Amino acid sequence: MSNTEGLAYVALFILAIALLLTSHLILATVAIVPYVLASFKYSFPQNVKKPSGGNR
């Protein structure tokens, strides 16, 4: 994750919390959706080398 992505995720999190505190539930849900999708992106391994099986 680059610094720009990290900053964007922190901003989304702060926005979602602020909207929840001001009782804007629908807008908070819209702000939380990209945050959750980004967490799925980084929760699985990205470039895992698979064995080729060529050395027998």
PDB file of N, CA, C and O in Angstrom:
ATOM      1  N   MET A   1       0.850  -1.171   0.000  1.00  0.00           N
ATOM      2  CA  MET A   1       0.000   0.000   0.000  1.00  0.00           C
ATOM      3  C   MET A   1       0.898   1.237   0.000  1.00  0.00           C
ATOM      4  O   MET A   1       1.836   1.346   0.790  1.00  0.00           O
ATOM      5  N   SER A   2       0.592   2.149  -0.890  1.00  0.00           N
ATOM      6  CA  SER A   2       1.395   3.366  -0.959  1.00  0.00           C
ATOM      7  C   SER A   2       0.903   4.382   0.080  1.00  0.00           C
ATOM      8  O   SER A   2      -0.147   4.205   0.698  1.00  0.00           O
ATOM      9  N   ASN A   3       1.677   5.428   0.249  1.00  0.00           N
ATOM     10  CA  ASN A   3       1.302   6.460   1.225  1.00  0.00           C
ATOM     11  C   ASN A   3      -0.009   7.142   0.852  1.00  0.00           C
ATOM     12  O   ASN A   3      -0.802   7.502   1.721  1.00  0.00           O
ATOM     13  N   THR A   4      -0.227   7.314  -0.450  1.00  0.00           N
ATOM     14  CA  THR A   4      -1.462   7.966  -0.893  1.00  0.00           C
ATOM     15  C   THR A   4      -2.679   7.108  -0.577  1.00  0.00           C
ATOM     16  O   THR A   4      -3.707   7.618  -0.131  1.00  0.00           O
ATOM     17  N   GLU A   5      -2.558   5.795  -0.811  1.00  0.00           N
ATOM     18  CA  GLU A   5      -3.668   4.897  -0.485  1.00  0.00           C
ATOM     19  C   GLU A   5      -3.946   4.894   1.009  1.00  0.00           C
ATOM     20  O   GLU A   5      -5.101   4.941   1.432  1.00  0.00           O
ATOM     21  N   GLY A   6      -2.896   4.839   1.800  1.00  0.00           N
ATOM     22  CA  GLY A   6      -3.065   4.847   3.246  1.00  0.00           C
ATOM     23  C   GLY A   6      -3.751   6.105   3.728  1.00  0.00           C
ATOM     24  O   GLY A   6      -4.627   6.052   4.592  1.00  0.00           O
ATOM     25  N   LEU A   7      -3.352   7.250   3.166  1.00  0.00           N
ATOM     26  CA  LEU A   7      -3.977   8.517   3.525  1.00  0.00           C
ATOM     27  C   LEU A   7      -5.455   8.536   3.126  1.00  0.00           C
ATOM     28  O   LEU A   7      -6.293   9.059   3.860  1.00  0.00           O
ATOM     29  N   ALA A   8      -5.768   7.965   1.964  1.00  0.00           N
ATOM     30  CA  ALA A   8      -7.167   7.921   1.516  1.00  0.00           C
ATOM     31  C   ALA A   8      -8.004   7.039   2.445  1.00  0.00           C
ATOM     32  O   ALA A   8      -9.145   7.380   2.757  1.00  0.00           O
ATOM     33  N   TYR A   9      -7.449   5.918   2.886  1.00  0.00           N
ATOM     34  CA  TYR A   9      -8.203   5.032   3.777  1.00  0.00           C
ATOM     35  C   TYR A   9      -8.409   5.659   5.151  1.00  0.00           C
ATOM     36  O   TYR A   9      -9.461   5.480   5.764  1.00  0.00           O
ATOM     37  N   VAL A  10      -7.416   6.388   5.633  1.00  0.00           N
ATOM     38  CA  VAL A  10      -7.569   7.094   6.911  1.00  0.00           C
ATOM     39  C   VAL A  10      -8.633   8.183   6.785  1.00  0.00           C
ATOM     40  O   VAL A  10      -9.446   8.372   7.690  1.00  0.00           O
ATOM     41  N   ALA A  11      -8.624   8.888   5.673  1.00  0.00           N
ATOM     42  CA  ALA A  11      -9.625   9.935   5.456  1.00  0.00           C
ATOM     43  C   ALA A  11     -11.030   9.343   5.376  1.00  0.00           C
ATOM     44  O   ALA A  11     -11.971   9.915   5.925  1.00  0.00           O
ATOM     45  N   LEU A  12     -11.183   8.202   4.697  1.00  0.00           N
ATOM     46  CA  LEU A  12     -12.493   7.548   4.629  1.00  0.00           C
ATOM     47  C   LEU A  12     -12.957   7.107   6.005  1.00  0.00           C
ATOM     48  O   LEU A  12     -14.134   7.237   6.339  1.00  0.00           O
ATOM     49  N   PHE A  13     -12.038   6.589   6.800  1.00  0.00           N
ATOM     50  CA  PHE A  13     -12.395   6.137   8.141  1.00  0.00           C
ATOM     51  C   PHE A  13     -12.852   7.311   9.005  1.00  0.00           C
ATOM     52  O   PHE A  13     -13.858   7.213   9.707  1.00  0.00           O
ATOM     53  N   ILE A  14     -12.117   8.414   8.953  1.00  0.00           N
ATOM     54  CA  ILE A  14     -12.485   9.595   9.735  1.00  0.00           C
ATOM     55  C   ILE A  14     -13.822  10.156   9.260  1.00  0.00           C
ATOM     56  O   ILE A  14     -14.649  10.566  10.075  1.00  0.00           O
ATOM     57  N   LEU A  15     -14.035  10.174   7.947  1.00  0.00           N
ATOM     58  CA  LEU A  15     -15.306  10.642   7.400  1.00  0.00           C
ATOM     59  C   LEU A  15     -16.464   9.768   7.874  1.00  0.00           C
ATOM     60  O   LEU A  15     -17.515  10.281   8.258  1.00  0.00           O
ATOM     61  N   ALA A  16     -16.271   8.454   7.847  1.00  0.00           N
ATOM     62  CA  ALA A  16     -17.337   7.544   8.283  1.00  0.00           C
ATOM     63  C   ALA A  16     -17.661   7.749   9.758  1.00  0.00           C
ATOM     64  O   ALA A  16     -18.834   7.767  10.133  1.00  0.00           O
ATOM     65  N   ILE A  17     -16.639   7.904  10.600  1.00  0.00           N
ATOM     66  CA  ILE A  17     -16.881   8.124  12.033  1.00  0.00           C
ATOM     67  C   ILE A  17     -17.599   9.454  12.260  1.00  0.00           C
ATOM     68  O   ILE A  17     -18.526   9.538  13.067  1.00  0.00           O
ATOM     69  N   ALA A  18     -17.167  10.488  11.547  1.00  0.00           N
ATOM     70  CA  ALA A  18     -17.808  11.798  11.709  1.00  0.00           C
ATOM     71  C   ALA A  18     -19.273  11.744  11.281  1.00  0.00           C
ATOM     72  O   ALA A  18     -20.133  12.343  11.928  1.00  0.00           O
ATOM     73  N   LEU A  19     -19.557  11.036  10.204  1.00  0.00           N
ATOM     74  CA  LEU A  19     -20.945  10.932   9.750  1.00  0.00           C
ATOM     75  C   LEU A  19     -21.785  10.108  10.718  1.00  0.00           C
ATOM     76  O   LEU A  19     -22.963  10.404  10.922  1.00  0.00           O
ATOM     77  N   LEU A  20     -21.196   9.084  11.310  1.00  0.00           N
ATOM     78  CA  LEU A  20     -21.935   8.303  12.301  1.00  0.00           C
ATOM     79  C   LEU A  20     -22.251   9.143  13.539  1.00  0.00           C
ATOM     80  O   LEU A  20     -23.339   9.044  14.105  1.00  0.00           O
ATOM     81  N   LEU A  21     -21.303   9.958  13.945  1.00  0.00           N
ATOM     82  CA  LEU A  21     -21.517  10.787  15.131  1.00  0.00           C
ATOM     83  C   LEU A  21     -22.570  11.867  14.900  1.00  0.00           C
ATOM     84  O   LEU A  21     -23.204  12.331  15.847  1.00  0.00           O
ATOM     85  N   THR A  22     -22.758  12.265  13.643  1.00  0.00           N
ATOM     86  CA  THR A  22     -23.762  13.286  13.340  1.00  0.00           C
ATOM     87  C   THR A  22     -25.065  12.676  12.830  1.00  0.00           C
ATOM     88  O   THR A  22     -25.899  13.385  12.265  1.00  0.00           O
ATOM     89  N   SER A  23     -25.247  11.390  13.019  1.00  0.00           N
ATOM     90  CA  SER A  23     -26.477  10.671  12.673  1.00  0.00           C
ATOM     91  C   SER A  23     -26.810  10.676  11.182  1.00  0.00           C
ATOM     92  O   SER A  23     -27.983  10.692  10.809  1.00  0.00           O
ATOM     93  N   HIS A  24     -25.806  10.662  10.348  1.00  0.00           N
ATOM     94  CA  HIS A  24     -26.009  10.517   8.907  1.00  0.00           C
ATOM     95  C   HIS A  24     -25.656   9.078   8.520  1.00  0.00           C
ATOM     96  O   HIS A  24     -24.597   8.821   7.946  1.00  0.00           O
ATOM     97  N   LEU A  25     -26.545   8.157   8.837  1.00  0.00           N
ATOM     98  CA  LEU A  25     -26.230   6.740   8.670  1.00  0.00           C
ATOM     99  C   LEU A  25     -26.060   6.332   7.214  1.00  0.00           C
ATOM    100  O   LEU A  25     -25.173   5.537   6.900  1.00  0.00           O
ATOM    101  N   ILE A  26     -26.882   6.853   6.330  1.00  0.00           N
ATOM    102  CA  ILE A  26     -26.781   6.456   4.920  1.00  0.00           C
ATOM    103  C   ILE A  26     -25.464   6.937   4.322  1.00  0.00           C
ATOM    104  O   ILE A  26     -24.797   6.190   3.608  1.00  0.00           O
ATOM    105  N   LEU A  27     -25.092   8.170   4.609  1.00  0.00           N
ATOM    106  CA  LEU A  27     -23.814   8.680   4.099  1.00  0.00           C
ATOM    107  C   LEU A  27     -22.629   7.950   4.726  1.00  0.00           C
ATOM    108  O   LEU A  27     -21.619   7.719   4.062  1.00  0.00           O
ATOM    109  N   ALA A  28     -22.749   7.587   5.996  1.00  0.00           N
ATOM    110  CA  ALA A  28     -21.681   6.838   6.654  1.00  0.00           C
ATOM    111  C   ALA A  28     -21.524   5.467   6.009  1.00  0.00           C
ATOM    112  O   ALA A  28     -20.403   4.982   5.855  1.00  0.00           O
ATOM    113  N   THR A  29     -22.631   4.837   5.630  1.00  0.00           N
ATOM    114  CA  THR A  29     -22.568   3.544   4.952  1.00  0.00           C
ATOM    115  C   THR A  29     -21.859   3.680   3.612  1.00  0.00           C
ATOM    116  O   THR A  29     -21.053   2.826   3.243  1.00  0.00           O
ATOM    117  N   VAL A  30     -22.157   4.750   2.885  1.00  0.00           N
ATOM    118  CA  VAL A  30     -21.495   4.982   1.596  1.00  0.00           C
ATOM    119  C   VAL A  30     -19.995   5.195   1.791  1.00  0.00           C
ATOM    120  O   VAL A  30     -19.203   4.783   0.943  1.00  0.00           O
ATOM    121  N   ALA A  31     -19.593   5.826   2.886  1.00  0.00           N
ATOM    122  CA  ALA A  31     -18.175   6.059   3.152  1.00  0.00           C
ATOM    123  C   ALA A  31     -17.484   4.781   3.615  1.00  0.00           C
ATOM    124  O   ALA A  31     -16.287   4.612   3.382  1.00  0.00           O
ATOM    125  N   ILE A  32     -18.218   3.878   4.267  1.00  0.00           N
ATOM    126  CA  ILE A  32     -17.615   2.653   4.799  1.00  0.00           C
ATOM    127  C   ILE A  32     -17.398   1.604   3.708  1.00  0.00           C
ATOM    128  O   ILE A  32     -16.464   0.808   3.800  1.00  0.00           O
ATOM    129  N   VAL A  33     -18.244   1.592   2.681  1.00  0.00           N
ATOM    130  CA  VAL A  33     -18.157   0.552   1.642  1.00  0.00           C
ATOM    131  C   VAL A  33     -16.782   0.504   0.977  1.00  0.00           C
ATOM    132  O   VAL A  33     -16.218  -0.588   0.901  1.00  0.00           O
ATOM    133  N   PRO A  34     -16.199   1.601   0.488  1.00  0.00           N
ATOM    134  CA  PRO A  34     -14.861   1.503  -0.113  1.00  0.00           C
ATOM    135  C   PRO A  34     -13.790   1.084   0.899  1.00  0.00           C
ATOM    136  O   PRO A  34     -12.817   0.418   0.545  1.00  0.00           O
ATOM    137  N   TYR A  35     -13.977   1.476   2.146  1.00  0.00           N
ATOM    138  CA  TYR A  35     -13.025   1.082   3.192  1.00  0.00           C
ATOM    139  C   TYR A  35     -13.034  -0.428   3.383  1.00  0.00           C
ATOM    140  O   TYR A  35     -11.975  -1.044   3.511  1.00  0.00           O
ATOM    141  N   VAL A  36     -14.214  -1.027   3.404  1.00  0.00           N
ATOM    142  CA  VAL A  36     -14.338  -2.479   3.559  1.00  0.00           C
ATOM    143  C   VAL A  36     -13.793  -3.203   2.324  1.00  0.00           C
ATOM    144  O   VAL A  36     -13.101  -4.213   2.454  1.00  0.00           O
ATOM    145  N   LEU A  37     -14.096  -2.699   1.144  1.00  0.00           N
ATOM    146  CA  LEU A  37     -13.588  -3.325  -0.076  1.00  0.00           C
ATOM    147  C   LEU A  37     -12.063  -3.271  -0.131  1.00  0.00           C
ATOM    148  O   LEU A  37     -11.430  -4.219  -0.596  1.00  0.00           O
ATOM    149  N   ALA A  38     -11.474  -2.185   0.332  1.00  0.00           N
ATOM    150  CA  ALA A  38     -10.015  -2.077   0.362  1.00  0.00           C
ATOM    151  C   ALA A  38      -9.429  -3.063   1.353  1.00  0.00           C
ATOM    152  O   ALA A  38      -8.349  -3.602   1.111  1.00  0.00           O
ATOM    153  N   SER A  39     -10.106  -3.316   2.456  1.00  0.00           N
ATOM    154  CA  SER A  39      -9.587  -4.276   3.421  1.00  0.00           C
ATOM    155  C   SER A  39      -9.588  -5.679   2.833  1.00  0.00           C
ATOM    156  O   SER A  39      -8.702  -6.474   3.146  1.00  0.00           O
ATOM    157  N   PHE A  40     -10.571  -6.004   1.980  1.00  0.00           N
ATOM    158  CA  PHE A  40     -10.565  -7.300   1.307  1.00  0.00           C
ATOM    159  C   PHE A  40      -9.414  -7.384   0.308  1.00  0.00           C
ATOM    160  O   PHE A  40      -8.827  -8.451   0.130  1.00  0.00           O
ATOM    161  N   LYS A  41      -9.090  -6.280  -0.340  1.00  0.00           N
ATOM    162  CA  LYS A  41      -8.012  -6.266  -1.325  1.00  0.00           C
ATOM    163  C   LYS A  41      -6.677  -6.656  -0.687  1.00  0.00           C
ATOM    164  O   LYS A  41      -5.889  -7.383  -1.291  1.00  0.00           O
ATOM    165  N   TYR A  42      -6.423  -6.171   0.536  1.00  0.00           N
ATOM    166  CA  TYR A  42      -5.138  -6.410   1.173  1.00  0.00           C
ATOM    167  C   TYR A  42      -5.151  -7.578   2.149  1.00  0.00           C
ATOM    168  O   TYR A  42      -4.130  -7.861   2.776  1.00  0.00           O
ATOM    169  N   SER A  43      -6.284  -8.263   2.293  1.00  0.00           N
ATOM    170  CA  SER A  43      -6.319  -9.370   3.246  1.00  0.00           C
ATOM    171  C   SER A  43      -5.905 -10.696   2.615  1.00  0.00           C
ATOM    172  O   SER A  43      -5.679 -11.671   3.332  1.00  0.00           O
ATOM    173  N   PHE A  44      -5.801 -10.750   1.297  1.00  0.00           N
ATOM    174  CA  PHE A  44      -5.408 -11.971   0.614  1.00  0.00           C
ATOM    175  C   PHE A  44      -4.033 -11.768  -0.003  1.00  0.00           C
ATOM    176  O   PHE A  44      -3.701 -10.657  -0.415  1.00  0.00           O
ATOM    177  N   PRO A  45      -3.226 -12.829  -0.074  1.00  0.00           N
ATOM    178  CA  PRO A  45      -1.886 -12.687  -0.678  1.00  0.00           C
ATOM    179  C   PRO A  45      -1.985 -12.303  -2.153  1.00  0.00           C
ATOM    180  O   PRO A  45      -2.833 -12.811  -2.886  1.00  0.00           O
ATOM    181  N   GLN A  46      -1.105 -11.399  -2.572  1.00  0.00           N
ATOM    182  CA  GLN A  46      -1.202 -10.875  -3.930  1.00  0.00           C
ATOM    183  C   GLN A  46      -0.342 -11.638  -4.933  1.00  0.00           C
ATOM    184  O   GLN A  46      -0.875 -12.229  -5.872  1.00  0.00           O
ATOM    185  N   ASN A  47       0.947 -11.636  -4.756  1.00  0.00           N
ATOM    186  CA  ASN A  47       1.849 -12.238  -5.748  1.00  0.00           C
ATOM    187  C   ASN A  47       2.567 -13.445  -5.146  1.00  0.00           C
ATOM    188  O   ASN A  47       3.765 -13.399  -4.869  1.00  0.00           O
ATOM    189  N   VAL A  48       1.827 -14.500  -4.954  1.00  0.00           N
ATOM    190  CA  VAL A  48       2.405 -15.703  -4.383  1.00  0.00           C
ATOM    191  C   VAL A  48       2.866 -16.592  -5.519  1.00  0.00           C
ATOM    192  O   VAL A  48       2.084 -16.938  -6.404  1.00  0.00           O
ATOM    193  N   LYS A  49       4.157 -16.969  -5.493  1.00  0.00           N
ATOM    194  CA  LYS A  49       4.672 -17.848  -6.528  1.00  0.00           C
ATOM    195  C   LYS A  49       4.190 -19.266  -6.282  1.00  0.00           C
ATOM    196  O   LYS A  49       4.286 -19.796  -5.175  1.00  0.00           O
ATOM    197  N   LYS A  50       3.671 -19.865  -7.343  1.00  0.00           N
ATOM    198  CA  LYS A  50       3.250 -21.261  -7.254  1.00  0.00           C
ATOM    199  C   LYS A  50       4.387 -22.124  -7.805  1.00  0.00           C
ATOM    200  O   LYS A  50       5.060 -21.728  -8.757  1.00  0.00           O
ATOM    201  N   PRO A  51       4.599 -23.279  -7.225  1.00  0.00           N
ATOM    202  CA  PRO A  51       5.648 -24.144  -7.757  1.00  0.00           C
ATOM    203  C   PRO A  51       5.320 -24.580  -9.186  1.00  0.00           C
ATOM    204  O   PRO A  51       4.176 -24.905  -9.503  1.00  0.00           O
ATOM    205  N   SER A  52       6.336 -24.580 -10.031  1.00  0.00           N
ATOM    206  CA  SER A  52       6.099 -24.918 -11.444  1.00  0.00           C
ATOM    207  C   SER A  52       5.994 -26.416 -11.650  1.00  0.00           C
ATOM    208  O   SER A  52       5.318 -26.870 -12.574  1.00  0.00           O
ATOM    209  N   GLY A  53       6.650 -27.187 -10.803  1.00  0.00           N
ATOM    210  CA  GLY A  53       6.589 -28.646 -10.953  1.00  0.00           C
ATOM    211  C   GLY A  53       7.469 -29.158 -12.072  1.00  0.00           C
ATOM    212  O   GLY A  53       7.340 -30.314 -12.474  1.00  0.00           O
ATOM    213  N   GLY A  54       8.356 -28.329 -12.583  1.00  0.00           N
ATOM    214  CA  GLY A  54       9.199 -28.744 -13.703  1.00  0.00           C
ATOM    215  C   GLY A  54      10.425 -29.558 -13.285  1.00  0.00           C
ATOM    216  O   GLY A  54      11.017 -30.221 -14.136  1.00  0.00           O
ATOM    217  N   ASN A  55      10.819 -29.538 -12.045  1.00  0.00           N
ATOM    218  CA  ASN A  55      12.030 -30.252 -11.608  1.00  0.00           C
ATOM    219  C   ASN A  55      11.641 -31.625 -11.063  1.00  0.00           C
ATOM    220  O   ASN A  55      11.348 -31.788  -9.878  1.00  0.00           O
ATOM    221  N   ARG A  56      11.646 -32.589 -11.951  1.00  0.00           N
ATOM    222  CA  ARG A  56      11.305 -33.947 -11.502  1.00  0.00           C
ATOM    223  C   ARG A  56      12.466 -34.878 -11.696  1.00  0.00           C
ATOM    224  O   ARG A  56      12.367 -36.062 -11.376  1.00  0.00           O
TER     225      ARG A  56
END
